[in-house]
Amino acid sequence: MVADPRTGLRFYDLSHTWGHGTPVWPGFPASTFERGSFHALHGTLTQRFSTTMHASTHVNAPLHLVPGGAAMGAVPLDHFFGPAVILSIPKGKWELIEPEDLEAAEPKVEPGDIVLIDTGWHHLHADNQIYFAHAPGLSEAAARWLVDRKVRLVGIDTPAIDHPLATSLGPQRGGPLLPRLAKEYETETGISAQDAFRDWQPAHRMLLKAGIPTIEELGGEIDAVSGRRLTVAALPYRWKEGDASIVRVVAIESDNAAAAEIGGGELRDLTHDWGYNVSFWPGKNPIHAFTRYQFHSRDGAQVLQFNTVMHRGTHMDCPLHVLAETHDITGFELWKFFGTGVVLSIPKGRWEVVTAEDLEQATPEILPGDIVIINTGYHKKYGDDPDYYAYSPGLYKEAAEWLVERGVKMVGIDVQALDHPLGTYLGPHGPGPIQPHLNDEYRAETGRDIIDDFPHWEPAHKILMSNGIPGIENVGGDLDAVSGKRMTLMAFPWRWTGGDGSFVRVVGLEGRG
């Protein structure tokens, strides 16, 4: 648990880490990593990775098991933020969670709740067959009970919503991936696995068919909040074709006036869509490929595997991306990612700089402890377009220093980088220029070389990061609708150990803050 030193809000991380060696469902491909750029040669760290979204703590969209179901980016945001109950329902090997367990648990489940179930199985989370093959699971009747209660999201600390013998690990569709499992079950119980579990993933399919997303592999500090009612955020990435999303599940609690920050209001999505056709920075890590690992007509499920880097679409940078021997994305404390903030309208055109004076004069006023989101208007140009990348406006050294001095806790902007493009290696910095024609164009327009006006390499990145301020690039979505407003803002990155950045879902809670 960590507490915001200004508001007293308490944050609990209910997620396992993700990274090299993360346990994966038997038969699924491992998450793998490769350095595309590294500090000794390039002055930055950017890691390519290959994964499915069904690794570590993750949320499933209806599309995962329901042909034609809603994809991850289409599920309404209010499924992923709101009032929650964390139910302690201890279960052992192969035990089922039944409706009577849910009825007896405290606090009582109310319509519209997020329901997270702590069986205790998260303590066994590891790359072994005990965790995956011997887990408890939700019965079909329990899933029906949750559907009838009209809950908004269901999560559990086991590797699957269903009992393992109701999945492809046993004698079900696509199985048995672990052939000895059914015999072991019959030896221990005297009951045939096929008689005991006649259907494939009945609980999971029932929830997803009802439009209720599901979270598997909860962990982290879940024991600390079991038996309590609080607010939960579990914001998946806005993947328009996605069957699932690795997710940071965070419980938020307050016993004072700061509770207003986590109250009701209209959720606003400040994130661009992400997927196969996402545009990306014109650097040297072009790989962005998707493969259907499972598909409905053959497997009864959709699971996409993809290869990419984190620095595409709406994403967050951390110190390790731009500063050697500094902390990774898990090094920021959770309170940095949530709280009152401002969305500032600071319109800028081609190659214009967001200055300290712009920030000083913007309204609402930036206060110490604020999250600051800057709308230059350039998110309207977002796409595979040189206007968006090479010719955008941006922050530079003086504005970053002003934000540090003001004491803000997170910064986001609707352009290609935290820094002005001519302060990156698109211009004459680091391993650049990767677009040498820009200097000729700049000299023709201004009579000066780029290096005369932008002598520092990514100073905004380095100043913000070295002062513990997370930075978000490519903000978009409903940005114009909330510009000029003070509200609650949030963006929780993946819990990636060794990570140089993370996809994030940036969300505003209008009517709060």
C-alpha positions in Angstrom: 0.0 0.0 0.0 1.1 3.5 -0.8 -0.6 6.8 0.1 -0.8 10.0 -1.7 1.1 12.4 0.5 -1.2 15.3 -0.4 -4.7 13.7 -0.3 -4.2 10.6 1.9 -5.8 8.4 -0.8 -4.5 4.8 -0.3 -3.5 2.6 -3.3 -3.3 -1.2 -3.3 -1.8 -3.0 -6.3 -3.8 -6.1 -7.0 -1.6 -7.2 -10.0 1.2 -9.7 -10.6 4.3 -8.4 -12.4 4.7 -9.1 -16.1 8.0 -9.5 -17.9 10.7 -12.1 -18.7 9.7 -15.5 -17.2 6.0 -14.6 -16.5 4.0 -17.8 -16.1 1.7 -18.4 -19.1 -1.2 -20.7 -19.7 0.0 -24.2 -20.7 0.4 -24.3 -24.5 0.4 -20.5 -24.9 3.6 -18.8 -26.2 5.9 -17.2 -23.6 6.3 -13.4 -23.5 9.8 -12.7 -25.0 11.9 -9.5 -25.0 14.7 -8.0 -27.1 16.5 -4.7 -26.9 15.8 -2.6 -30.0 17.8 0.3 -28.7 20.1 0.5 -25.7 21.9 3.2 -23.8 25.5 2.4 -24.7 24.8 2.7 -28.4 21.7 4.8 -28.8 21.3 6.7 -25.6 17.8 5.2 -25.0 16.4 1.9 -24.0 13.5 0.5 -26.1 12.5 -3.1 -25.9 10.7 -5.1 -28.5 8.5 -7.8 -27.1 6.2 -10.6 -28.3 3.2 -11.7 -26.1 -0.4 -12.5 -26.0 -2.6 -10.4 -23.6 -3.4 -13.6 -21.6 -0.2 -13.4 -19.5 -0.1 -12.2 -15.9 -3.0 -10.2 -14.6 -5.3 -9.5 -17.5 -8.8 -8.6 -18.5 -10.8 -10.5 -21.1 -13.2 -8.9 -23.6 -16.4 -10.8 -24.7 -14.6 -11.3 -28.1 -12.2 -13.8 -26.4 -14.9 -16.5 -26.2 -18.0 -15.0 -28.0 -17.8 -14.8 -31.8 -18.8 -11.3 -32.8 -18.6 -10.1 -29.1 -17.3 -6.7 -28.2 -13.5 -6.2 -28.6 -11.5 -4.8 -25.8 -11.5 -1.2 -27.1 -15.3 -1.3 -27.5 -16.3 -2.3 -23.9 -17.6 0.8 -22.2 -15.2 2.4 -19.7 -17.6 2.2 -16.8 -17.0 -1.5 -16.6 -13.5 -0.8 -15.5 -13.8 1.8 -12.8 -16.2 2.1 -9.9 -17.4 0.6 -6.6 -16.0 -2.8 -5.8 -16.2 -5.6 -3.3 -13.2 -7.8 -2.7 -14.6 -11.1 -1.4 -12.5 -13.6 0.6 -13.6 -17.1 -0.5 -10.8 -19.4 0.4 -10.7 -22.5 -1.8 -8.3 -25.4 -2.2 -7.4 -27.8 -5.0 -10.2 -28.3 -7.5 -12.9 -26.8 -5.3 -15.7 -24.8 -6.9 -17.0 -21.4 -5.9 -20.8 -21.8 -5.7 -23.7 -19.3 -5.3 -23.9 -20.0 -1.6 -20.2 -18.9 -1.3 -21.1 -15.6 -3.0 -24.2 -15.2 -0.9 -22.3 -15.7 2.4 -19.4 -13.4 1.5 -19.0 -9.9 2.9 -19.5 -7.2 1.9 -22.7 -8.0 0.1 -22.6 -7.8 -3.7 -24.8 -4.9 -5.1 -25.9 -4.2 -8.7 -23.2 -2.4 -10.6 -20.4 -3.6 -8.4 -17.0 -4.8 -9.6 -16.6 -8.2 -7.9 -13.0 -9.5 -7.2 -12.6 -12.9 -5.6 -9.7 -13.8 -3.4 -9.4 -17.6 -3.1 -5.8 -17.5 -1.8 -4.6 -19.2 -4.9 -2.5 -16.2 -6.0 0.1 -17.3 -3.4 0.9 -20.2 -5.7 1.4 -18.0 -8.8 4.4 -19.5 -10.6 5.4 -21.5 -13.7 4.2 -24.8 -12.4 1.4 -27.3 -12.9 0.0 -26.8 -9.4 -1.0 -23.2 -10.1 -2.6 -23.9 -13.4 -3.9 -27.5 -13.2 -5.1 -27.8 -9.5 -6.7 -24.4 -9.2 -10.3 -23.8 -7.9 -12.8 -22.1 -10.2 -16.2 -20.5 -10.6 -19.1 -22.9 -11.2 -21.7 -22.2 -13.9 -24.3 -21.5 -11.2 -22.0 -19.0 -9.6 -21.6 -17.2 -12.9 -25.3 -17.1 -13.4 -25.7 -15.7 -9.8 -23.3 -12.8 -10.8 -25.1 -12.2 -14.0 -28.4 -12.0 -12.2 -26.9 -9.4 -9.8 -26.0 -7.2 -12.8 -22.4 -6.8 -11.7 -20.1 -4.8 -14.0 -16.8 -6.8 -13.9 -15.7 -10.1 -12.3 -12.1 -11.0 -11.3 -10.5 -13.9 -9.6 -7.0 -14.8 -8.4 -6.8 -18.0 -10.3 -5.4 -18.6 -13.8 -8.9 -19.1 -15.3 -12.5 -18.2 -14.4 -13.5 -21.8 -14.8 -12.3 -25.0 -13.0 -9.2 -26.3 -14.9 -11.0 -29.5 -15.9 -13.7 -27.3 -17.6 -10.9 -25.9 -19.8 -8.6 -27.3 -22.5 -6.3 -28.5 -19.7 -8.8 -31.3 -19.3 -10.9 -33.3 -21.7 -12.6 -30.3 -23.2 -12.4 -28.4 -26.5 -8.7 -28.2 -27.6 -7.6 -30.6 -24.8 -6.5 -32.4 -23.0 -3.3 -30.2 -22.8 -2.4 -32.1 -19.6 -3.6 -35.7 -20.3 -2.8 -37.0 -16.9 -5.2 -34.5 -15.2 -8.5 -36.3 -15.8 -7.1 -39.6 -14.5 -5.7 -37.8 -11.4 -9.1 -36.3 -10.7 -10.9 -39.6 -11.1 -8.4 -41.3 -8.7 -8.9 -38.6 -6.1 -12.6 -38.2 -6.3 -14.0 -41.4 -7.8 -15.8 -39.3 -10.4 -15.1 -39.1 -14.1 -13.8 -35.7 -15.1 -16.0 -35.9 -18.2 -19.1 -36.5 -16.0 -18.2 -33.8 -13.5 -17.4 -31.2 -16.2 -19.6 -31.7 -19.2 -19.2 -28.3 -20.8 -16.3 -26.1 -21.9 -15.7 -22.9 -19.9 -19.4 -22.5 -19.0 -18.8 -19.9 -16.3 -16.5 -17.8 -18.4 -18.7 -17.9 -21.5 -21.8 -17.1 -19.5 -20.2 -13.9 -18.0 -18.8 -12.8 -21.4 -22.1 -13.5 -23.2 -23.8 -11.2 -20.7 -21.3 -8.4 -21.5 -19.4 -8.7 -18.3 -15.6 -8.6 -18.8 -13.5 -10.8 -16.6 -10.1 -10.5 -14.9 -7.9 -13.6 -14.3 -4.7 -13.9 -12.2 -5.3 -11.2 -9.6 -2.6 -11.0 -7.0 -0.3 -8.4 -5.4 -1.9 -6.9 -2.3 -5.3 -8.5 -2.7 -5.2 -10.1 0.8 -4.8 -6.6 2.4 -8.2 -5.5 1.0 -10.2 -8.7 1.1 -13.5 -8.3 2.8 -13.7 -4.6 2.0 -15.7 -2.3 -0.2 -13.7 0.4 -2.1 -13.0 1.8 -5.5 -11.2 -0.3 -8.2 -9.6 0.8 -11.4 -8.7 -1.8 -14.0 -8.3 0.1 -17.2 -7.5 -2.0 -20.3 -5.7 -0.7 -23.3 -7.9 0.7 -26.1 -7.1 -2.2 -28.5 -9.8 -2.0 -31.1 -9.4 -5.6 -32.3 -8.4 -7.0 -28.9 -9.5 -10.1 -27.2 -7.9 -9.1 -23.9 -5.5 -6.7 -22.2 -2.8 -7.1 -19.6 -4.0 -4.7 -16.9 -2.9 -2.9 -13.7 -5.7 -3.6 -11.1 -5.6 -0.9 -8.4 -7.8 -0.6 -5.3 -8.3 3.0 -4.0 -9.5 3.8 -0.6 -10.1 7.0 1.4 -11.6 7.9 4.8 -11.5 11.7 4.3 -12.6 14.5 2.1 -10.4 13.3 -0.8 -13.0 10.6 -1.4 -14.6 13.1 -3.8 -11.8 12.3 -6.2 -13.1 8.7 -6.5 -16.8 9.4 -6.5 -19.3 9.5 -9.4 -18.9 11.4 -12.6 -18.7 10.9 -16.4 -15.7 8.9 -17.6 -13.9 10.5 -20.6 -11.5 8.4 -22.7 -8.4 10.5 -23.6 -6.7 7.6 -25.4 -6.2 6.9 -29.1 -7.3 3.5 -30.6 -4.5 1.0 -30.8 -4.2 -2.0 -33.1 -2.8 -3.4 -36.3 -2.9 0.0 -38.2 -1.6 2.2 -35.3 0.9 4.8 -36.5 4.3 5.0 -34.8 7.3 7.2 -34.4 9.6 7.1 -37.4 12.5 5.5 -35.6 14.4 2.2 -36.0 11.9 -0.2 -34.3 9.4 -0.7 -37.1 8.1 -4.2 -36.1 4.4 -4.2 -35.4 2.9 -7.6 -36.3 -0.1 -9.6 -35.2 -0.8 -13.4 -35.5 -4.0 -15.2 -34.6 -2.8 -17.8 -32.2 -6.3 -19.1 -31.6 -9.5 -18.3 -33.6 -13.1 -19.1 -33.1 -13.8 -21.5 -36.0 -11.0 -23.8 -34.9 -10.5 -23.2 -31.1 -13.7 -21.6 -29.9 -11.6 -18.6 -28.7 -9.7 -15.7 -30.1 -6.2 -15.1 -28.8 -3.9 -12.7 -30.7 -0.2 -12.8 -30.4 1.7 -9.6 -31.3 5.2 -8.1 -31.6 5.8 -4.4 -31.0 7.3 -1.9 -28.6 5.5 0.1 -25.8 6.2 3.5 -27.4 3.2 3.5 -29.8 -0.2 4.9 -29.4 -1.0 6.5 -26.1 1.8 5.4 -23.7 3.8 6.4 -20.7 7.6 6.8 -20.5 9.7 6.2 -17.4 13.3 7.2 -16.5 14.8 4.0 -17.8 13.8 4.9 -21.4 16.0 8.0 -21.5 18.4 7.8 -18.6 20.8 4.9 -18.0 20.8 3.1 -14.6 17.5 4.6 -13.5 14.2 2.9 -12.5 11.8 1.1 -14.7 8.1 1.7 -15.1 7.4 -0.1 -11.8 9.5 2.4 -9.9 6.8 5.1 -9.9 4.5 4.9 -6.9 0.8 4.3 -7.7 -0.4 7.6 -6.3 1.5 9.3 -9.2 -1.1 7.9 -11.6 -4.4 9.2 -10.1 -5.7 12.4 -8.8 -7.0 15.9 -9.4 -5.6 17.6 -12.5 -6.2 20.0 -15.3 -6.7 19.6 -19.1 -5.2 22.7 -20.7 -6.0 24.1 -24.1 -2.7 25.6 -25.5 -3.2 25.6 -29.3 0.1 25.3 -31.2 1.1 25.0 -34.8 4.0 23.6 -36.8 7.2 23.5 -34.8 5.9 25.9 -32.1 7.1 25.5 -28.6 4.9 25.1 -25.5 6.6 27.6 -23.2 6.7 28.3 -19.5 4.7 31.4 -20.1 2.0 29.3 -21.8 1.7 27.1 -18.8 1.7 30.1 -16.4 -1.2 31.7 -18.2 -3.3 28.6 -18.9 -6.6 28.0 -17.2 -7.5 26.4 -15.0 -4.4 27.3 -13.0 -1.8 24.5 -12.5 -1.6 23.7 -8.7 1.1 21.7 -6.8 0.2 18.0 -7.0 -1.8 18.3 -10.2 -1.8 15.9 -13.1 -1.4 18.1 -16.2 -2.7 17.2 -19.7 -1.8 19.6 -22.6 -4.1 19.9 -25.6 -2.2 21.6 -28.5 -4.8 20.5 -31.0 -2.3 18.2 -32.8 -4.1 15.0 -31.7 -6.4 15.8 -34.7 -3.4 15.0 -37.0 -2.7 11.7 -35.3 -1.9 9.0 -37.9 0.8 7.8 -40.2 1.6 11.4 -41.3 4.9 13.3 -41.2 2.9 16.4 -40.1 2.1 14.7 -36.8 5.6 13.4 -36.1 8.3 15.6 -37.7 6.4 18.9 -37.7 4.5 18.9 -34.4 4.8 21.4 -31.6 6.2 20.3 -28.2 7.6 21.0 -24.8 11.2 22.0 -24.4 13.6 22.6 -21.5 12.1 25.7 -19.9 8.6 24.4 -19.8 9.7 21.1 -18.2 11.7 23.0 -15.6 8.6 25.1 -14.9 6.4 22.0 -14.4 9.0 20.5 -12.0 9.2 23.8 -10.0 5.3 23.9 -9.8 5.4 20.4 -8.2 3.1 18.5 -10.7 2.9 14.7 -10.4 2.2 13.6 -14.0 2.3 15.2 -17.4 0.7 14.2 -20.7 0.6 15.9 -24.1 -1.2 15.2 -27.4 1.9 15.1 -29.6 4.5 12.6 -30.7 6.8 13.0 -27.8 7.2 14.8 -24.5 9.9 16.8 -26.4 9.7 19.0 -29.4 10.5 16.9 -32.5 13.6 19.0 -33.3 14.9 18.1 -29.8 14.8 14.4 -30.6 16.9 12.3 -32.9 14.6 13.2 -35.8 17.0 16.1 -35.8 20.7 16.4 -35.0 20.7 14.7 -31.6 21.8 11.3 -30.3 22.0 8.8 -33.1 20.2 11.3 -35.4 19.4 13.0 -37.6 17.2 10.2 -39.0 15.4 12.9 -41.0 18.3 15.2 -42.2 16.1 17.2 -44.5 14.5 18.8 -41.5 17.5 21.0 -40.9 17.4 22.4 -44.5 13.7 23.2 -44.1 14.2 24.8 -40.7 17.0 27.0 -42.0 14.9 28.0 -45.0 12.1 29.1 -42.6 14.1 30.7 -39.8 17.6 31.4 -41.2 19.0 29.3 -38.3 20.1 25.7 -37.8 18.1 23.4 -35.6 21.0 23.1 -33.2 21.0 26.8 -32.6 17.4 26.8 -31.2 17.3 23.2 -29.9 20.7 22.5 -28.5 19.6 19.9 -26.0 18.6 16.3 -26.7 15.2 15.5 -25.2 15.5 17.8 -22.3 11.8 17.7 -21.3 12.0 13.9 -21.0 15.1 14.0 -19.0 14.1 16.8 -16.7 10.6 15.4 -15.9 11.9 11.8 -15.5 14.8 12.7 -13.3 12.4 14.5 -11.0 10.0 11.5 -10.7 7.3 12.8 -13.0 5.8 10.2 -15.4 5.2 11.5 -19.0 2.4 10.4 -21.4 2.6 10.9 -25.2 0.0 10.8 -27.9 -3.0 11.7 -25.7 -6.2 11.9 -27.7 -9.8 10.6 -27.7 -12.3 13.0 -26.0 -9.5 15.6 -25.3 -11.3 18.6 -26.8 -14.5 17.9 -24.8 -12.7 18.3 -21.5 -10.1 21.0 -22.3 -10.2 23.9 -19.9 -11.5 21.8 -17.1 -10.3 20.6 -13.7 -11.2 16.9 -13.0 -9.9 13.6 -11.7 -7.4 12.0 -14.1 -5.9 8.5 -14.1 -3.5 6.4 -16.2 -2.1 3.2 -14.7 0.8 1.5 -16.6 1.4 -2.2 -16.8 3.5 -3.7 -13.9 6.4 -4.6 -16.3 9.6 -5.4 -14.4 12.5 -4.0 -16.4 10.1 -2.0 -18.5 11.0 1.2 -20.4 7.4 2.3 -20.8 3.9 1.1 -21.0 0.7 1.4 -23.0 -1.9 3.3 -20.8 -5.5 4.1 -20.9 -5.8 7.8 -20.0 -9.2 8.5 -18.4 -10.8 11.7 -17.0 -13.6 11.6 -14.4 -15.6 14.7 -15.3 -17.5 16.3 -12.5 -14.9 15.4 -9.9 -11.8 17.4 -8.9 
